Amino acid sequence: MIQANNPALKSWVEVPSGSDFPIQNIPFGVFKTGNLTPRVGTRIGDFVLDLKTLYVLGYLENLPFELEDFDTDSLNPMMKKGKQATRDLRNRISKLLATDHKDLSGNEHHVGQVLIEAEAVEMLMPVQVGDYTDFYSSRDHATNVGTMFRDPNNALLPNWLWIPVGYHGRSSSIIVSGESIHRPKGQIRPNPEEDPIYAPCRLLDFELEMAFVTFDGKPLGDSITTAEAEDYIFGMCLFNDWSARDIQTWEYVPLGPFLAKNFASSISPWIVTMDALEPFKLEGPVQDPKVLSYLEYEGKHHYDINLEVAITPENGEETVICNSNYKHMYWNMVQQLAHHTVNGCNINCGDMMASGTISGPEPNSYGSMLELSWRGTKPLQMKDGSERKFIQDHDTVTMRGTCMNGDVKIGFGEVATKVLPAK
């Protein structure tokens, strides 16, 4: 067992019942305050632990880190140290926060310097994302979309059951939770019998996804196997891959989405490590036809992560519209990374790879408005009496994710984004 995952651990920092951030989590993020410059931190209950100050005070000695790894505006320098180093760091933090360890808790002056109320900090983009890849790995989602737009009897394209389909997205427009977006503009074709027009998107959608962040990979020309893949993955976050459905419908032939996707994707600010998620591994689905040799894997590499999506109208009450689970994915992360690199593609520290829309088998588990409203034919009822076929201006879309195993709950916090009118 990884030391920090011990379910019996308790923290001397009070953690409210049901918190996403017990001592068994210890995620990593970047924050600032009115008085503190951007720096690396972790979360325990309702507090943020300042790792820069913790380092300065001498609590992270004999670990392979420098002050510059924490006195920075991204997790990349810390991640550059690799899997074992970040595991040892998480274990050290766990020890410092545990009730039976008094080095930090016994020094009230130091505690006051390193613990900051979460409400007092501003969370920043946790990672400097170099390259971003979006996969298309939920069988239920791919089947729903294929049923809507093609032949229901042949909903999946011939390659789908053979390869983890993906495309390269736009990293510069990935934003952190709390940052609003403007409705995108582009070419749409409302009437298929007429020429396209230039207008704001009319069919704005979210996509419920999760993303993983990588350590440095292998050099150009080398591949990462499924057996090695988890050594190259640091952790995960929630990912809202905003989608302009009407722009995409017109532009995607023959090269796929472009303006429909590159205007924004939103992520949660805390990166939950793969180590913390270890207790929530599951067997994956039977993959038929049998995958090619480089996509074969051993062990459990799917994860039991409960997911929900809610819409909050301006000045209105939140309505939960989707309850899904990451375990519904057909292709897992080790297969995605192995496929990504099988041709020798090099992976860099801070690369982000999104799962693709996560839809389950039941209608309330569909991970997009396109599916939930079935192309707008089944509007969703909001608590304020209004209806939604797609996302309207001034709506806030919020995604949350949690894992439960016995008495231990690990959470991702949330990613919340408000949609403003087109500029």
N, C-alpha and C positions, 0 to 999 in steps of 0.2 A: 504494500500500500504506500502511496505517496504520503509523506508525513502530514502535509497540510490538508489532506482529504479525510483525516480521522473524524468519523461522525461524533465521537465522544468529546471533541474539543469544545471548550467554552471560552469566550473572550471576557476580559475585564472591562471592555468597552460595552456598554449596554446596547444590545441589538433588539429592536422591537420584534415581537412575534410576527411572523409572516414576511419579514424583510427579505429582499432579494440578495442582501449582502451580509450573510453570516460569516463567521471566521473560515468556513470551508470554501468560500468563494475566492476572495482576494483577486479581483480583476485589476486591470491596469488602464489608466487614462491620463489625460493631460488637462490641467486646470490652471486658473489664475484667480486672483481676487483684486480688490481695489488697491491693496498694498503689496501683493506678491506677484512677481513676474511669472510667465508660463513655466510649468514644471510638471514632472511626473508624480502621480499619486495613485493610491489604491483606496478602496471604499470598504468601510466596516460599519454596518448599521446606518445611522444617519450622519456619519462623520467621514471626512476625507483625510487620509493619512498622507502627509507631505514627505515624499521620499527624498527630495533634495535636502531638506532640513534633517531628516533622519540620518542621511549619509554624513552631513557636516558634523552632527553630534556624535558620530563614531559607532552607530549601531549596525552598520553594514560592512564592517571590516572583514577581511579574509574572503571576500567575494570578488569576482573579476570585473568590478565596475569602478568607474571614475565619476567624479562629481559631474562632469559634462554629460554623462548618460542620463542624469535626472534633472539637471539644470538646462532644460531644453523644451522646445514646443512640439515635440513628437516622440513617440515610443521607439522610433527607428534606431537611435544609437544604442538603447538598451537591448533591443531585439538583435542587433548585430552580434551580440555576445553568444547567441545560440540557445539551444534547447536546455542543456544542462545548467547553464548559468541562470536562466530565468526560472528554472525549476528550483534551484538552490535559493534564489532570491525570494520566491514565494514561500518556501519552507521557512526561511529566516523571519519573514514578516509574520507568518503564522505563529512562530515561537514567541516573538515579541508581543503579540496580541493575546496570547493564551493566559488563562487565569493562573496557571502554575509556574509562570515565568515572570520574575519581578524586575528584570533589568530596566525596562522602560516604565512599567506601571508604578514602580517604586520611586520614580523621580518626577514628582508633580510639575516641577518647572519645565522639564523636557516635554512632558505630556501636553502641557499648554501650548508649546511651540509647534508640535507636529500634528495635533488633532484639530481639524477645522470643521465647523458645522457645514454639512453639505449644502444647505440653503444659502450659505454665504459665498459659495464659489461659482465661477462660470466655467462650464465644461467646454473644452475646445476639441477640434478635430484630433483624434488620438494618434493618427498615423499619417505620415506623408506618403500618399499612395502613388507609386510609380506607374504601374500598369494595372488595369482593371479588366477582368474577364467575367462575363455573365454566362452561366450555363442554363440549361433547359432540361432539368432532371427529374421533374415530377410527372409520373406517368398519368395521373389523374388530370393534371392541368393540360398536358399535351393532348390527351384524349378529348377533353372538353373543347379545346380550341380547334382541333381537327374535326370534331363533330359539327361545330358551328359553321366553319368556313369551307369544309371540304365534304368528303363522303363519310357519313357516320360509320359505314361498314369498314372503312379503311382510314380511320382517324389518325393513326400514327404513320408518319412517312417511313419508307423502307429502312432508313438508316437508324431510326430512333432507338431500337432495341439492341443495336450493335455498338454505338458510340455515345459517350456523354456529349451531346451537341452543345456548342458554345460559340460565343463571338466576343471580339475585343470591344469593350466599351470606352467611355470617356472618363478618365480619372479626375480631371480638373474640376468637374462639376459635382463630385461627391461632397456632400455637406453634412454637418453634424446636427443632431436633434436640436430643435428650437429655432433653427434658421428658416425663415419663411421663403417660399418660392413664388414666382409669378407664373401665371398661366402662359404656356408657350404659344408661339405663333408659327405658322408655316402654311404649306399648301395642303388643302383638303379638297375632297371631291364629294360634296353632299349628294349630288345627283349624278349617278353613273352614266347618264345620257348626256351630260353637259361637261364643259371644260372645268378644270379645277379652279379654285379661288384661293386667294391669300387671306387668311383670317385667323383669329385666336382658335386654339383647339376647343372643340365642343364636346369631346369624349375623353376627358381627363380621368386617368385611372391610377390606382396604386397597384403594386405587386408585392405581396408578402414574401420576403426572402430572408435568408441568413447568408452571411459572408464569412469567409475565413481569410486570415492574414498570414503571410508567409515570412519565415526567416529567409536568409540568403539560400539560394538553391545551388545547383551544380553549374559548372561552366557551360557555355554554348556548345552544343554537340552531344552533351551527356543527358541521359534520361533518369528520372526518379521512379523507382518501382513502387508498387502498392505496399510492399513490405517496408520500404523506407519512408513513405510519404508523411507519416505523422511526425517524424523527426524534423520535418521542414515546415510544419504548421504551428504557429504560435497560439492562436486563439480565434474566437468568433464574436460577431456582433449581429444585431438586428439590421436588416437592410430593406429599405423601401425603394424599389426600382420604379420610380414614376414613369408612366407610359401615356403618350398621346395617341390614343387608338386610331383616330381619324387621320392624323398625319401619317401614322405607320401604315395604315391600309393602302394609302396611295404611293408611298415611297419605297416599300420594302422589297419589291421585285426589281432586280434579281439579287441584290446584295444584303438585304435584311434591314433592320431598324437603323436609323441615323438621327434625324432631328427629333424623332418620336421618343428618343431615350436620352440624348446627350445634354438636355437642359437641366437635369437634376437627378441625383439619387441621394437618399438620406440614410444616415447610419446612427445607431446608438453610441454614446460616448465611451462606454466601458467595454474593453476587450476582455472577455472571459476566456481564460486559458484552456487549452485542450486538457491539461492536467486536472483542472477543476471539474471538467465534464466527464472524466474517466468513469465515475460511478454510474453514469446514465447511458452507457453503451447498450446497444441492442443488436440482435440478429437482423439482417436485412432481408428483403423479399427474395424469393427464388427468381433468378434471372434466366429467362428462357426466351430465345435460344441461349445456349451456353456461351459465355463471353469469350473473346479471344484471349490468348495466354497472358498478354501483358496487362489485362484488366482483371485477371483472377486475383483473389485475395483470401487471406486466412483471418479468422477471428471476427470480432464484432466491431463494426465501423459505422453503424448508424446510431442515432442519438434520440432519446426520448425527451423532446423539448416542446412543451405546450406553448402554443402561440395564439394570440388574439389580435384582432384589428377593430378599432372603434372610430367612428366619425363624430365630431363635435361641431355642430353649426355655430356660427358666431352668436354669442350671448345665449347659447342653447345648452342642452344637456347631452352628455355623451351617450351614444348608442353603440353597443358592441354588435358588430355585424358578421364576424367570422371567428370561429374557434377551430384551429387546425393543429398540426403537430409535425415537427421536422422528421419524425420517423417515417412519414409517408414517402420520402424520397426514394426513387428507384436506383439512381446512381449515387454512390457515396463520395465523400471528399477524397479518399485515397485513390479511387478510380478517376475522379476528375483531375487530380494533380498528375497521376501517371499518364493519363491521356494527353494532358496539356504539354507534357515534356517528352513524350515518346518520340517525337521528331527531332529532339535535341534543343527545343526551346529553353532558353535560360530563364530562371525565376530569380527575382531580386527581393531583398528585404523590404517589406512593406507592400508587396503586391497584394491586391485584394481580389478574391474570387467569390462571386455570388452564386447561390444555389439555383437560381431560376425560381419562378413562382411556385410556392408550396401549397398545393391543393390536396385535400383528403378525398375520400370516397363519397362523403355525404355533402349535400348542397350547402349546409352551413359551414363547411370546412373549406370551401373554395377560396383561393387566395387572391382574387381580383374582383373588381366590380363587373368586368366583362362576363365573368362566370356567375357571380352572385345574382346579378340582374338578368343574366342570360341575354346579352346584347341589348339590354334595355327593355326587354319584354316583360320582366318581372320586377318592377320597382321595389326597393326596400323601404320599409316604414321607419321613420325616425321617431324618437320619443316626443318631439315637439309637434308631431302630426304631419310633417313634411315628408316628401318622398325623395329617393335618390336612385337614379339610373347610373350616373357617374358622379364624379366629385365636382362640387360647385365652388364658386369663389367664396372665400372666407370660411370654408370648412377646414377643420384641423383633423388630420388623419394620424392616429396613434397606434403603434404596434408594441406589444409586450411579449416577453418570453420567459418561461420559468421551467425548472426541472424539479421533480420531487422523487426522493428515494428514502423511504422510511420517514424519519423526522427531519431530514436535511433538505432544505430548499435552496436551490441556486438560481438566481435571476439575472437578467440582462438589463434591468431597468426598462427604459422605453425609448422609442424614437418617435417624436411628435413633430409634425410639420404643418404649418398653415399655408393655404393656397390664397394668394392675392390676385387681383385682376391682372390681365395682360397689360404690359406697359404700352 
